[in-house]
Amino acid sequence: MTKKTNYNIKALQGYDYDDADHARDIGIDVPSEVLYTPEYNNFILNKIHAENIKTFTTEPDPLTNKILSIEEATARADELRATAAMQIDLIRQS
């Protein structure tokens, strides 16, 4: 049996953590063709990005009690995704 390569952030940090388990634990349904591929983290980041936009446009910010416009929500979600992607890249390089 061929050993599958895991690409989730914990596996990249050296933990024995399966991509399918990671996806289940964070509550994101990842298609089987994405599991165990270098695209895994991009898929996760894009799903979280979409969830963030939905949340930011429907629930008040706990600090400001303001619901963001789609433009504001997208900008904030873009920043969060870029930061997370940069952190994943740094872990990959280490």
C-alpha positions as CSV (number, residue, x, y, z in Angstrom):
1,M,0.0,0.0,0.0
2,T,1.3,3.4,-0.9
3,K,1.8,5.9,1.9
4,K,-0.2,9.1,1.4
5,T,1.4,12.4,1.8
6,N,-0.4,14.8,4.1
7,Y,-0.4,18.5,3.4
8,N,-2.4,20.0,6.3
9,I,-0.7,22.5,8.5
10,K,-0.2,20.1,11.4
11,A,1.4,17.5,9.1
12,L,3.7,20.3,7.7
13,Q,4.7,21.0,11.3
14,G,5.8,17.4,11.7
15,Y,2.8,15.9,13.4
16,D,1.3,12.6,12.3
17,Y,-2.0,14.1,11.2
18,D,-4.0,12.8,8.3
19,D,-5.6,15.2,5.8
20,A,-9.0,13.5,6.1
21,D,-8.9,13.7,9.9
22,H,-7.8,17.4,9.7
23,A,-10.7,18.2,7.4
24,R,-13.2,16.4,9.6
25,D,-11.9,18.1,12.7
26,I,-12.2,21.6,11.3
27,G,-15.6,20.8,9.8
28,I,-14.8,21.2,6.1
29,D,-15.9,18.7,3.5
30,V,-12.9,18.2,1.2
31,P,-13.3,16.2,-2.0
32,S,-11.2,13.0,-2.1
33,E,-9.4,14.3,-5.2
34,V,-8.1,17.2,-3.1
35,L,-7.0,15.2,-0.1
36,Y,-3.3,14.3,0.0
37,T,-2.4,16.8,-2.7
38,P,-0.5,20.1,-2.6
39,E,-3.9,21.9,-3.3
40,Y,-5.3,20.8,0.1
41,N,-4.4,24.0,1.9
42,N,-5.6,26.3,-0.9
43,F,-8.9,24.4,-0.8
44,I,-9.2,24.9,2.9
45,L,-8.2,28.6,2.8
46,N,-10.7,29.3,0.1
47,K,-13.5,27.6,2.0
48,I,-12.7,29.5,5.2
49,H,-12.4,32.7,3.1
50,A,-16.0,32.2,1.8
51,E,-17.3,31.4,5.3
52,N,-15.6,34.5,6.6
53,I,-17.3,36.8,4.0
54,K,-20.6,35.3,4.9
55,T,-20.1,35.7,8.6
56,F,-18.7,39.3,8.3
57,T,-21.8,40.3,6.2
58,T,-24.4,38.7,8.5
59,E,-23.1,39.0,12.1
60,P,-21.9,42.1,13.9
61,D,-18.2,42.5,14.6
62,P,-17.8,41.9,18.3
63,L,-15.5,44.9,18.7
64,T,-17.5,47.4,16.7
65,N,-21.0,45.8,16.7
66,K,-21.0,46.6,12.9
67,I,-22.0,44.3,10.1
68,L,-19.6,44.8,7.2
69,S,-20.5,45.6,3.6
70,I,-19.5,42.9,1.0
71,E,-16.5,45.1,0.0
72,E,-15.3,45.5,3.6
73,A,-15.9,41.8,4.3
74,T,-14.1,40.7,1.2
75,A,-11.1,42.9,2.0
76,R,-10.9,41.6,5.6
77,A,-11.3,38.0,4.4
78,D,-8.6,38.6,1.8
79,E,-6.2,39.8,4.5
80,L,-6.9,36.8,6.7
81,R,-6.4,34.4,3.8
82,A,-3.2,36.0,2.7
83,T,-1.8,35.9,6.3
84,A,-2.7,32.2,6.7
85,A,-1.2,31.4,3.3
86,M,2.0,33.2,4.2
87,Q,2.2,31.2,7.5
88,I,1.7,27.9,5.6
89,D,4.4,28.9,3.2
90,L,6.8,29.7,6.0
91,I,6.1,26.3,7.6
92,R,6.7,24.5,4.3
93,Q,10.0,26.2,3.9
94,S,11.2,25.3,7.4
